[in-house]
Amino acid sequence: MNRYPVWKYAILVIALLVGSLFALPNLFGESPAVQVSVAKASAKLDAAALVRVEDALKAAGVGAEAVTLEGTSIKARFSNTDIQLKAKDAIQKALNPDPAEPGYVVALNLLSRSPAWLSALRASPMYLGLDLRGGVHFMLQVDMQAALSKKAESLAGDIRSSLREKNVRHSGITRNGQTIEIRFREAPAMEAAKRVVQDQFTDLETVETSDGAEFRMVASIKPVSARNVQSQAIKQNITTLHNRINELGVAEPVIQQQGLDRIVVQLPGVQDTAKAKDILGRTATLEIRMVDEGSEARAAEMGTAPVPFGSERYLERNGQAVIVKKQVILTGDNLTDAQPGFDNQTQEAAVHLTLDAKGARIFRDVTRESIGKRMAILLFEKGKGEVVTAPVIRSEIGGGRVQISGRMTTVEANDTALLLRAGSLAAPMEIIEERTIGPSLGAENIAKGFNSVTWGFLAVAFFMCVYYMLFGVISSIALAVNLLLLVAVLSMLQATLTLPGMAAMALVLGMAIDSNVLINERVREELRGGASPQAAIHAGYDRAWATIIDSNVTTLIAGLALLAFGSGPVRGFAVVHCLGILTSMFSGVFFSRGVVNLWYGRQKKLKAVSIGTVWRPDSGNQVSTS
């Protein structure tokens, strides 16, 4: 009756092994480290760079626990934070001799002390949130009205160009806020313009008015299109922030949308608020210029002659010098989109740019007059320019669509598109909330959260063992398994554990034991009714299952509502809450029954079970089943 088949015990053993394996990395803690990554494409991270880091540490007399090249970064681990700070200064001086032109980003970090064999199995500890690790928190407000005004200004220029191409006469085009007003002297001209706008500008809706002497057409962005513009502005700003924050070397930055027009930025481990503000508020501009291909310019590229008058010297992403003319043909204001793709003829990786009407007209004229010459696309940041690419113009390019290709990998095409698309913010932002959490406060929060979970577990386990005896011990073991599986699942999902998450973990302990209380009381009820011990165990688990399902499903619904509609700390609480309910149903019913079956199921003539005192209300007497 109370026997599990072998495959069920196999599932239990596998769950325990997998849970232990993925929960284990959280026990090793973190070690202070210095992380080195590239700041420019010309800088390389290879074995030679690793040797330079090791030599810098030896010269400074700093002993490292380990210095390794992992993926796209070099990581040096140290025993304490004092050595970590000293090592950062030594590595910074060795890799970036010119602070004004840093080729590498040297950042402080915390790395897991997990053994290499655990890392090889993809077993990693949970990420720690801002309240547990320390760092800075910003709430940014995006100016959506400015994004719509910018879109309206772009559309006004496009309408002006389209009406000129269709020979539609008008008395002037002006932008008033987020609307575009076009004036006409004749009604037929207004009707012709209306057809052009309806055919070519589907994002606009028009209203016509007249006062007898003048006809006016007011075009405004449709509500659906306005929402799309705002959504794209948020997404581009988030992409831009991701691109900028990479310089800080933050291990797990949190950059996410909150509400319709706000962005939350959390940088765990960063304590320099001024530097974080500088990174977030940075502006980048894009410029398109012609390459100076004269003999003096070629000599200047080789470094054997000065730069000719009217030109400037910049470096390409591979470190090659390029002499470009000072005259700016186009700026990033004329660029509306940049997407990675492939050349239709050669199938090589390429970047496809989209220009507005003004930019398309200028670009068409320049490319028609400069076939066979090189055109440079430069990205300026903090007053420093870098040549993203300098292709040769093969033919006249019209229509506002430009393709950049030539010796580009797919990864480089994606990176170039990101630089061009996210070089500047789609809409201005301002910091409306700012918080800094020190690492000592984070360590204190971890200690308090750990103590709350530990003492909560011990208190519940003590009560269960005293009140339900052996069944209470089994319930406590199931509760420990529930905690193990919860930590393992959070680690496998690489979830970020926050202080509300630790509160949810402590709450889950109390909720998880509820299933075992229902089962134990049901077994007692069967014993009071005169059932045999084996029959009481079987009926107790079977009949308590429906009640356990009902209570957990209703609680799970509330948790899913918090997960769907909450944000920030509420979502952190909800994630642990929902996962804890699922793991408690497995451990509280499936696992505990497996242990009970293993202990009592093999006894054919079972006369009593250790489940505490069973009260018989009809006689007022009590019967101990211990």
C-alpha positions as MATLAB code, in Angstrom:
seq = 'MNRYPVWKYAILVIALLVGSLFALPNLFGESPAVQVSVAKASAKLDAAALVRVEDALKAAGVGAEAVTLEGTSIKARFSNTDIQLKAKDAIQKALNPDPAEPGYVVALNLLSRSPAWLSALRASPMYLGLDLRGGVHFMLQVDMQAALSKKAESLAGDIRSSLREKNVRHSGITRNGQTIEIRFREAPAMEAAKRVVQDQFTDLETVETSDGAEFRMVASIKPVSARNVQSQAIKQNITTLHNRINELGVAEPVIQQQGLDRIVVQLPGVQDTAKAKDILGRTATLEIRMVDEGSEARAAEMGTAPVPFGSERYLERNGQAVIVKKQVILTGDNLTDAQPGFDNQTQEAAVHLTLDAKGARIFRDVTRESIGKRMAILLFEKGKGEVVTAPVIRSEIGGGRVQISGRMTTVEANDTALLLRAGSLAAPMEIIEERTIGPSLGAENIAKGFNSVTWGFLAVAFFMCVYYMLFGVISSIALAVNLLLLVAVLSMLQATLTLPGMAAMALVLGMAIDSNVLINERVREELRGGASPQAAIHAGYDRAWATIIDSNVTTLIAGLALLAFGSGPVRGFAVVHCLGILTSMFSGVFFSRGVVNLWYGRQKKLKAVSIGTVWRPDSGNQVSTS';
ca = [
       0.000    0.000    0.000;
       2.669    2.504    1.062;
       5.405    1.628   -1.394;
       7.046    3.879   -4.003;
       8.204    2.326   -7.285;
      11.913    2.561   -8.035;
      11.463    5.291  -10.676;
       9.925    7.643   -8.105;
      12.876    7.185   -5.772;
      15.146    7.766   -8.770;
      13.392   11.107   -9.362;
      13.913   12.058   -5.709;
      17.616   11.177   -5.816;
      18.145   13.084   -9.082;
      16.313   16.137   -7.678;
      18.489   16.084   -4.546;
      21.711   15.704   -6.531;
      20.847   18.451   -9.033;
      19.593   20.726   -6.252;
      22.745   20.214   -4.190;
      24.963   20.778   -7.226;
      23.406   24.094   -8.238;
      22.931   25.371   -4.678;
      26.541   24.583   -3.739;
      28.167   27.655   -5.425;
      26.298   29.960   -3.045;
      28.295   28.583   -0.097;
      31.706   29.674   -1.394;
      31.037   33.405   -1.258;
      32.742   36.061   -3.371;
      36.294   37.328   -3.624;
      37.362   40.909   -4.486;
      38.586   41.097   -8.071;
      39.789   43.459  -10.773;
      38.155   43.004  -14.168;
      39.838   44.209  -17.371;
      37.881   44.658  -20.615;
      38.542   46.543  -23.837;
      37.417   50.137  -24.272;
      38.347   50.333  -27.963;
      38.321   47.881  -30.831;
      42.044   48.530  -31.320;
      42.789   47.080  -27.867;
      43.044   43.296  -27.679;
      42.619   40.886  -24.811;
      44.889   37.920  -25.458;
      47.756   36.004  -23.843;
      50.039   39.024  -24.259;
      47.614   41.269  -22.352;
      47.374   38.602  -19.650;
      51.181   38.625  -19.290;
      51.148   42.438  -19.018;
      48.633   42.228  -16.163;
      50.688   39.586  -14.349;
      53.904   41.608  -14.795;
      52.182   44.760  -13.476;
      51.051   42.901  -10.350;
      54.530   41.460   -9.768;
      56.164   44.885  -10.202;
      53.777   46.370   -7.630;
      54.368   43.498   -5.227;
      50.722   42.465   -5.251;
      49.922   38.790   -4.869;
      46.858   37.526   -6.715;
      44.959   34.342   -5.937;
      44.391   33.813   -9.673;
      44.697   35.764  -12.931;
      42.704   34.279  -15.816;
      41.497   35.201  -19.291;
      37.778   34.414  -19.345;
      35.912   35.176  -22.533;
      36.142   38.884  -23.273;
      37.781   39.956  -20.010;
      40.779   39.332  -17.759;
      39.898   38.685  -14.116;
      42.350   38.889  -11.221;
      41.170   37.654   -7.814;
      42.533   38.839   -4.451;
      42.134   37.965   -0.798;
      40.847   41.332    0.464;
      39.696   44.757   -0.718;
      42.908   46.575    0.269;
      44.963   44.431   -2.116;
      42.205   44.786   -4.703;
      42.472   48.597   -4.705;
      46.264   48.495   -4.925;
      46.089   46.020   -7.801;
      43.607   48.188   -9.705;
      45.973   51.177   -9.605;
      48.902   49.034  -10.791;
      46.949   47.487  -13.680;
      45.501   50.874  -14.658;
      48.962   52.424  -14.977;
      50.335   49.458  -16.929;
      47.510   49.111  -19.453;
      46.504   52.779  -19.790;
      49.692   54.861  -19.729;
      47.737   57.789  -21.197;
      44.670   58.375  -18.972;
      43.137   60.635  -21.638;
      43.113   57.764  -24.175;
      42.315   54.591  -22.208;
      42.381   51.424  -24.286;
      41.144   49.209  -21.463;
      38.464   49.453  -18.786;
      39.828   48.458  -15.363;
      36.979   48.010  -12.894;
      36.457   46.649   -9.401;
      34.266   43.588   -9.194;
      33.225   40.676   -7.012;
      33.635   37.148   -8.376;
      32.406   33.846   -7.056;
      34.903   31.584   -5.290;
      33.241   28.515   -6.796;
      35.676   25.777   -7.883;
      36.469   25.408  -11.553;
      34.633   22.084  -11.827;
      31.404   23.723  -10.671;
      31.821   26.560  -13.173;
      32.467   23.972  -15.902;
      29.072   22.442  -15.081;
      27.444   25.897  -15.486;
      26.676   25.991  -11.768;
      26.782   29.632  -10.652;
      25.592   31.429   -7.528;
      22.606   33.732   -7.463;
      23.165   37.364   -8.325;
      22.831   39.734   -5.405;
      20.698   42.814   -5.758;
      21.584   46.376   -4.938;
      20.323   46.173   -1.342;
      22.545   43.162   -0.613;
      25.687   44.084   -2.557;
      25.675   47.882   -2.380;
      25.803   50.297   -5.307;
      23.819   53.139   -6.846;
      20.183   53.390   -7.918;
      18.794   55.937  -10.363;
      15.268   56.623  -11.549;
      15.314   58.429  -14.918;
      12.391   60.358  -16.387;
      12.247   60.311  -20.199;
      10.898   63.456  -21.860;
       8.298   61.868  -24.150;
       7.037   65.217  -25.430;
      10.528   66.029  -26.686;
      10.622   62.666  -28.516;
       7.312   63.452  -30.236;
       8.454   66.978  -31.101;
      11.656   65.564  -32.594;
       9.600   63.118  -34.679;
       7.304   65.928  -35.839;
      10.317   68.042  -36.842;
      11.678   65.135  -38.897;
       8.302   64.575  -40.562;
       8.001   68.276  -41.393;
      11.282   68.112  -43.313;
      10.171   64.944  -45.096;
       6.850   66.524  -46.115;
       8.644   69.596  -47.466;
      10.872   67.389  -49.654;
       7.969   65.227  -50.858;
       5.840   68.219  -51.857;
       8.812   69.685  -53.740;
       9.284   66.423  -55.663;
       5.562   66.293  -56.553;
       5.557   70.004  -57.594;
       2.874   70.847  -55.047;
       2.998   74.547  -54.219;
       2.466   75.734  -50.659;
       2.845   78.965  -48.718;
       4.954   77.510  -45.915;
       5.370   74.596  -43.518;
       5.771   75.183  -39.790;
       5.858   72.914  -36.773;
       3.819   73.930  -33.754;
       4.697   71.604  -30.911;
       3.749   68.146  -32.154;
       1.645   69.290  -35.118;
       2.684   70.340  -38.614;
       0.860   73.213  -40.297;
       0.939   73.580  -44.090;
      -0.560   76.712  -45.730;
      -1.891   77.004  -49.294;
      -3.365   79.714  -51.492;
      -5.579   77.353  -53.481;
      -7.852   74.444  -52.542;
      -6.589   72.118  -55.344;
      -3.046   72.448  -54.022;
      -4.260   71.488  -50.554;
      -6.058   68.433  -51.956;
      -2.927   67.368  -53.844;
      -0.847   67.772  -50.683;
      -3.393   65.775  -48.705;
      -3.061   62.865  -51.143;
       0.745   62.981  -50.838;
       0.574   62.953  -47.038;
      -1.953   60.105  -46.970;
       0.095   58.010  -49.415;
       3.590   58.572  -48.020;
       3.065   59.453  -44.349;
       0.762   56.858  -42.814;
       1.724   57.968  -39.297;
      -0.064   61.298  -39.763;
      -3.712   62.310  -39.724;
      -4.817   65.589  -41.287;
      -7.467   68.246  -40.687;
      -8.247   70.916  -43.343;
      -9.529   74.426  -42.593;
      -9.918   77.664  -44.562;
     -10.608   81.300  -43.754;
     -11.474   82.432  -47.262;
      -8.097   83.868  -48.283;
      -5.875   81.010  -47.107;
      -6.213   77.260  -46.820;
      -4.514   75.334  -44.031;
      -3.866   71.658  -43.405;
      -2.803   70.573  -39.922;
      -1.120   67.164  -39.676;
      -0.676   65.428  -36.316;
       0.796   62.104  -35.303;
      -1.807   59.366  -34.863;
      -2.247   58.098  -31.279;
      -1.049   54.602  -32.219;
       2.005   56.011  -33.989;
       2.697   58.345  -31.052;
       2.746   55.358  -28.709;
       5.136   53.591  -31.069;
       7.422   56.645  -31.111;
       7.423   56.755  -27.311;
       8.072   53.009  -27.080;
      10.975   53.248  -29.525;
      12.392   56.207  -27.595;
      12.368   54.174  -24.367;
      13.983   51.162  -26.090;
      16.681   53.256  -27.759;
      17.474   55.037  -24.494;
      17.764   51.671  -22.711;
      20.075   50.408  -25.481;
      22.151   53.565  -25.189;
      22.403   53.199  -21.411;
      23.513   49.569  -21.774;
      26.202   50.683  -24.214;
      27.450   53.401  -21.881;
      27.359   51.397  -18.661;
      29.599   48.721  -20.186;
      32.470   51.126  -19.510;
      31.839   50.842  -15.784;
      32.458   47.081  -15.906;
      29.404   46.359  -13.728;
      28.793   42.616  -13.511;
      24.965   42.590  -13.415;
      23.516   46.048  -14.140;
      19.741   46.343  -13.965;
      18.338   48.628  -16.671;
      14.618   48.247  -17.171;
      11.529   50.226  -18.065;
       9.198   51.211  -15.269;
       5.829   52.566  -16.246;
       5.376   54.380  -19.543;
       8.163   56.944  -19.351;
      10.661   55.955  -16.674;
      13.827   53.859  -16.641;
      15.349   52.279  -13.534;
      19.135   51.884  -13.484;
      20.781   49.868  -10.712;
      24.555   49.422  -10.665;
      25.586   46.894   -7.972;
      29.088   47.413   -6.657;
      29.491   50.966   -8.020;
      30.087   53.524   -5.274;
      31.276   56.480   -7.375;
      27.991   58.328   -7.968;
      29.672   61.155   -9.893;
      31.193   58.744  -12.407;
      27.890   56.912  -12.802;
      26.105   60.217  -13.511;
      28.773   61.143  -16.031;
      28.275   57.856  -17.873;
      24.470   58.118  -17.876;
      24.428   61.728  -19.005;
      26.969   61.312  -21.784;
      26.051   62.511  -25.291;
      27.396   61.081  -28.539;
      27.167   62.549  -32.046;
      27.571   61.036  -35.498;
      29.244   62.816  -38.426;
      29.791   61.859  -42.057;
      32.799   63.447  -43.800;
      34.877   62.843  -46.908;
      38.309   61.242  -46.599;
      41.237   63.407  -47.738;
      43.017   61.235  -50.309;
      45.696   63.704  -51.428;
      49.380   62.858  -51.372;
      49.951   64.993  -48.265;
      47.105   63.226  -46.485;
      48.499   59.788  -47.347;
      51.876   60.810  -45.976;
      50.154   62.112  -42.838;
      48.431   58.738  -42.412;
      51.870   57.083  -42.352;
      53.071   59.650  -39.808;
      55.791   61.039  -42.108;
      54.131   64.412  -42.733;
      51.883   66.863  -40.900;
      48.114   66.822  -41.409;
      47.113   69.077  -44.346;
      45.280   72.323  -43.668;
      41.501   71.803  -43.599;
      41.774   68.135  -42.541;
      41.988   66.170  -39.280;
      43.513   62.863  -38.232;
      41.392   60.152  -36.603;
      41.823   56.447  -35.923;
      39.725   53.629  -37.302;
      38.430   50.874  -35.045;
      41.397   48.695  -35.991;
      43.880   51.437  -35.061;
      44.583   52.573  -38.647;
      44.921   56.373  -39.071;
      42.534   58.155  -41.464;
      42.797   61.775  -42.613;
      39.330   63.287  -43.063;
      38.216   66.729  -44.145;
      36.828   69.113  -41.550;
      33.716   69.841  -43.599;
      30.767   67.904  -42.139;
      28.386   66.478  -44.743;
      25.779   64.955  -42.443;
      25.267   64.543  -38.682;
      23.468   62.000  -36.542;
      20.400   64.244  -36.549;
      19.769   63.043  -40.123;
      20.023   59.340  -39.172;
      16.719   57.687  -38.267;
      17.759   54.036  -38.004;
      20.691   51.613  -38.307;
      20.211   47.849  -38.565;
      22.663   44.978  -39.212;
      22.107   42.859  -42.313;
      23.811   41.408  -45.386;
      24.909   42.701  -48.778;
      22.412   41.507  -51.384;
      25.168   40.860  -53.963;
      28.115   39.490  -51.987;
      26.155   38.203  -48.945;
      28.749   39.841  -46.698;
      27.773   41.344  -43.359;
      26.655   44.961  -43.710;
      24.948   47.792  -41.843;
      21.859   49.435  -43.345;
      21.285   53.095  -42.489;
      18.082   55.081  -42.952;
      18.267   58.865  -43.407;
      15.529   61.472  -43.221;
      14.484   63.445  -46.301;
      17.059   66.210  -45.862;
      19.867   63.743  -45.234;
      18.818   61.569  -48.177;
      18.929   64.550  -50.543;
      22.363   65.679  -49.353;
      23.729   62.131  -49.414;
      22.459   61.555  -52.948;
      24.151   64.698  -54.231;
      27.449   63.964  -52.469;
      27.659   60.340  -53.610;
      26.836   61.310  -57.203;
      29.786   63.713  -57.256;
      32.233   61.489  -55.295;
      32.125   58.052  -56.965;
      35.374   56.168  -56.313;
      36.221   58.254  -53.241;
      36.096   57.272  -49.579;
      33.544   58.537  -47.094;
      34.196   58.354  -43.348;
      31.546   57.825  -40.663;
      32.775   59.193  -37.328;
      31.364   58.814  -33.834;
      32.220   61.591  -31.350;
      32.000   61.063  -27.620;
      33.287   63.486  -24.990;
      34.892   65.483  -27.771;
      36.914   62.498  -29.050;
      36.206   61.113  -32.486;
      36.642   57.601  -33.863;
      36.172   56.408  -37.452;
      33.546   53.664  -37.340;
      34.068   52.821  -41.016;
      35.416   54.492  -44.173;
      33.926   52.736  -47.257;
      34.500   53.542  -50.937;
      31.544   55.109  -52.785;
      30.686   52.767  -55.676;
      27.649   54.565  -57.107;
      25.102   57.278  -56.449;
      23.017   56.438  -53.381;
      19.500   57.831  -53.240;
      16.276   57.037  -51.425;
      17.691   57.673  -47.965;
      18.957   54.101  -47.542;
      22.703   53.624  -47.131;
      24.672   50.399  -46.857;
      28.027   50.063  -45.107;
      29.952   46.902  -45.990;
      33.433   45.560  -46.616;
      35.535   43.126  -44.541;
      32.957   43.074  -41.753;
      31.990   40.100  -39.614;
      28.445   39.605  -38.384;
      29.504   40.591  -34.867;
      31.174   43.779  -36.137;
      28.055   44.636  -38.165;
      25.887   44.277  -35.048;
      28.321   46.359  -32.970;
      28.531   49.068  -35.653;
      24.741   49.250  -35.949;
      24.502   49.533  -32.168;
      27.055   52.355  -32.079;
      25.282   54.255  -34.816;
      21.791   53.633  -33.485;
      22.583   54.124  -29.818;
      25.219   56.793  -30.155;
      22.862   59.362  -28.691;
      19.655   59.391  -26.689;
      16.348   59.375  -28.570;
      14.852   61.679  -25.941;
      16.383   63.670  -23.078;
      16.248   62.236  -19.557;
      16.630   63.626  -16.079;
      17.426   61.893  -12.798;
      14.402   62.184  -10.498;
      15.548   59.738   -7.811;
      19.014   58.761   -6.613;
      20.147   56.378   -3.875;
      23.534   55.048   -2.808;
      23.890   51.879   -0.732;
      27.278   51.142    0.820;
      28.821   47.652    0.763;
      28.860   47.473    4.570;
      25.092   48.042    4.659;
      24.677   45.335    2.008;
      26.725   42.884    4.085;
      24.599   43.731    7.126;
      21.427   43.098    5.115;
      22.773   39.711    4.003;
      23.568   38.753    7.597;
      20.127   39.815    8.850;
      18.346   38.046    6.001;
      20.358   34.866    6.528;
      19.658   34.942   10.265;
      15.930   35.420    9.720;
      15.750   32.416    7.385;
      17.923   30.269    9.681;
      16.066   31.052   12.908;
      12.716   30.758   11.170;
      13.673   27.303    9.918;
      14.955   26.175   13.324;
      11.845   27.417   15.128;
       9.498   25.668   12.708;
      11.574   22.463   12.794;
      11.633   22.455   16.634;
       7.860   22.834   16.848;
       7.232   20.103   14.270;
       9.621   17.649   15.939;
       8.048   18.208   19.373;
       4.440   18.119   18.208;
       4.579   15.407   15.520;
       7.665   13.451   16.658;
       9.044   11.287   13.805;
       6.555   12.688   11.325;
       7.726   16.142   12.438;
      11.344   15.149   11.777;
      10.387   13.980    8.297;
       8.486   17.234    7.740;
      11.569   19.221    8.819;
      13.733   17.242    6.391;
      11.225   18.010    3.631;
      11.358   21.694    4.615;
      15.162   21.669    4.315;
      14.859   20.023    0.892;
      12.378   22.721   -0.100;
      14.895   25.427    0.853;
      17.650   23.577   -1.033;
      15.551   23.267   -4.199;
      14.448   26.905   -4.011;
      18.043   28.140   -3.834;
      19.012   25.752   -6.647;
      16.207   26.948   -8.935;
      17.064   30.604   -8.276;
      20.710   29.826   -9.069;
      19.840   27.938  -12.263;
      17.662   30.813  -13.445;
      20.426   33.265  -12.475;
      17.821   35.289  -10.643;
      18.803   38.357   -8.657;
      18.216   37.908   -4.939;
      17.112   41.063   -3.127;
      16.174   41.805    0.466;
      12.424   41.391   -0.286;
      13.389   38.063   -1.909;
      14.992   36.930    1.342;
      11.837   38.001    3.169;
       9.817   35.879    0.732;
      12.178   32.966    1.405;
      11.500   33.207    5.148;
       7.748   33.433    4.464;
       7.887   30.387    2.177;
       9.229   28.303    5.072;
       6.091   28.952    7.090;
       3.822   28.366    4.099;
       5.648   25.196    3.011;
       5.245   23.488    6.384;
       1.492   24.050    6.121;
       1.267   21.162    3.646;
       2.890   18.783    6.125;
       0.653   20.033    8.938;
      -2.402   19.190    6.816;
      -1.016   15.743    6.023;
      -0.059   14.966    9.612;
      -3.414   16.090   10.993;
      -5.197   14.042    8.340;
      -3.205   10.958    9.366;
      -4.131   11.618   13.002;
      -7.783   11.945   12.021;
      -7.687    8.566   10.286;
      -6.079    7.011   13.345;
      -8.773    8.507   15.567;
     -11.349    6.917   13.289;
      -9.878    3.486   13.951;
      -7.942    2.995   10.721;
      -4.795    0.877   10.735;
      -1.485    2.769   10.663;
      -0.746    1.803    7.040;
      -4.274    2.760    5.929;
      -4.077    6.017    7.906;
      -0.815    7.003    6.189;
      -2.227    6.196    2.753;
      -5.528    8.000    3.327;
      -3.827   10.956    5.026;
      -1.658   11.756    2.020;
      -4.386   11.082   -0.551;
      -7.140   13.089    1.131;
      -4.914   16.028    2.122;
      -3.711   16.446   -1.477;
      -6.884   18.222   -2.682;
      -6.731   20.730    0.180;
      -3.024   21.344   -0.433;
      -3.646   21.985   -4.136;
      -6.457   24.456   -3.390;
      -4.503   26.465   -0.831;
      -1.315   26.601   -2.928;
      -3.058   27.485   -6.193;
      -4.900   30.413   -4.619;
      -1.666   31.648   -3.056;
       0.129   31.180   -6.385;
      -2.505   33.307   -8.133;
      -1.803   36.155   -5.719;
       1.929   35.728   -6.328;
       1.474   35.797  -10.109;
      -0.564   39.003   -9.766;
       2.319   40.588   -7.852;
       4.712   39.353  -10.540;
       2.600   40.696  -13.404;
       1.666   44.102  -12.011;
       4.408   44.784   -9.480;
       7.792   46.339  -10.105;
      11.141   46.618   -8.386;
      11.164   45.088   -4.881;
       7.623   43.743   -5.323;
       8.699   41.644   -8.304;
      11.747   40.391   -6.391;
       9.422   39.230   -3.616;
       6.970   37.671   -6.086;
       9.615   35.635   -7.951;
      10.842   33.892   -4.782;
       7.271   33.562   -3.515;
       5.995   31.770   -6.662;
       9.026   29.490   -6.990;
       8.819   28.644   -3.290;
       5.201   27.525   -3.637;
       6.116   25.185   -6.500;
       9.093   23.655   -4.688;
       7.066   23.285   -1.461;
       4.423   21.219   -3.243;
       7.156   18.862   -4.456;
       9.026   18.570   -1.169;
       6.043   18.706    1.195;
       4.057   15.959   -0.545;
       6.165   13.951   -2.964;
       9.436   13.930   -1.001;
       7.982   13.555    2.504;
       5.751   10.692    1.374;
       8.772    8.992   -0.156;
      10.608    9.157    3.185;
       7.529    7.929    5.111;
       7.055    5.065    2.660;
      10.728    4.169    2.954;
      10.521    4.092    6.755;
       7.095    2.519    7.346;
       6.155    0.933    4.021;
       8.491   -2.051    4.448;
       6.858   -3.009    7.787;
       4.043   -5.463    6.987;
       2.643   -5.683   10.535;
       2.805   -2.043   11.547;
       1.056   -1.488   14.877;
       1.826    2.206   15.571;
       3.357    5.295   14.033;
       5.336    8.088   15.714;
       3.077   11.060   15.086;
       2.612   12.452   18.578;
      -0.532   12.214   20.718;
      -3.821   11.376   19.028;
      -6.822   12.756   20.914;
     -10.104   10.873   20.929;
     -12.794   13.550   21.459;
     -15.618   11.054   21.978;
     -14.166    9.577   25.174;
     -11.973   12.458   26.252;
      -9.048   10.112   26.432;
      -5.777   10.309   24.525;
      -3.760    7.625   22.832;
      -0.045    7.915   22.204;
       1.008    6.401   18.911;
       4.675    6.788   19.570;
];
